[in-house]
Amino acid sequence: MTARCLFICTTLLLFANGAYGDGTFQRTRDGRTLIWNNYPRRDDEATWSGERDSNGFATGNGTLTWYRVRRAVVTGSNIPSSRGRAVGAIVVDRYSGRMLRGRFDGPVVNVDASGRMFHGTFVNGTKANDWVAGPLPRTDQQLNERVSRSAVNAQPPAEGPPRFAMAASTRPDTPATSATAASTPAVAEPEVKSRMITDFKEQTQAVLSRVGDATGNFREIDRLDSVQELPAAVSESVASLVDRARDFRAKVGYETALSECRSETETVDALSAVDQSTRNIAGNDGSAANSGLTDFLKNNPEPTVDTQRPLWRYLTSMQLLCSRLENEAEIHLQRAEAFASAGRTADAIREYQEAYRTFPNPATVEKIRQLQRNSLGL
């Protein structure tokens, strides 16, 4: 492609996006699905639980979850390769409804970061009316997942859910009632609560089964190179389940969640630990994996039901391996520091490289880079 053709194509693309203001299509975290973002920001990421059409656009019913990525702030010029590295993500909003070519079209339910629920109508990806507190009326429920009743007097966010343009904001003149509704979980009707509990248990079991398949039925780990990052679709199902668990606890109350679904909520935490630790190891950050696994097992040393035992054995085997390798790497790190203090740079680099081979760690990589720069007089 010539430079002129590239310029023309780029201009046309920008013009097409400009027709909808500042919005643009972007891909979901797994890179497979296109969805519309009315107000794109650099740290926006999203997952889509539904299907996609032949052109890759989100289609049909599902839930769109928006995340704000937190990135490491690195100053100076010592670690250029890690600048802007993502270190985590927080959920901003969830929208459930029907997609048409990547845009919501029809009734949509929004659950914000604090668990408050609103509903409205979208046309071609844009809000067509005010947000209304609470779930959709029964006649408008065209969603994949069930939504429970919420406090109807809850106050919508000051600017409304951030991803989609609003016709206006509704602001009830009852701040005291709104504050109370926002600080306490909504009391669901008995039938709705029972359905929520059943759905949560079923989803937890389904995701547990998917993670089991992806890990060889939670085969115990004896080598770091045998640890595989969860497939993108499975990782997204874990993230969706974590969001669902948080929303579930907020709606039915923590006491009810603990009494009715204790094993399920523990399983969700364990699956999240699997997802995070396997990503850390795949990203050559064994220390982060070991730290996360140690914290989880410290708080959850034993499974509460027999069906959890394979999952707990998998996590325990990974943590024990990480701890053993970290101790072995520490011997090489101590030797490297001694060599560096004695001015034996080549020997220090060799020991640091051996430590990294034994137990990958970004801090060790930086030690190697620093010594190499110093040796070159940079």
SULHUCOR-V580130 format. One record per helix or strand of 3 or more residues. SS is the DSSP state (H for helix, E for strand). FROM is the first residue (numbers start at 1). LEN is the number of residues. If there is no record, write none. Layout:
ss: <SS/SS>
from: <FROM/FROM>
len: <LEN/LEN>
This chain:
ss: <H/E/E/E/E/H/E/E/E/H/H/H/H/H/H/H/H/H/H>
from: <3/24/34/44/57/80/86/103/117/138/175/190/224/232/254/286/306/345/362>
len: <16/4/4/5/15/3/15/10/7/3/9/25/3/21/29/14/36/14/14>
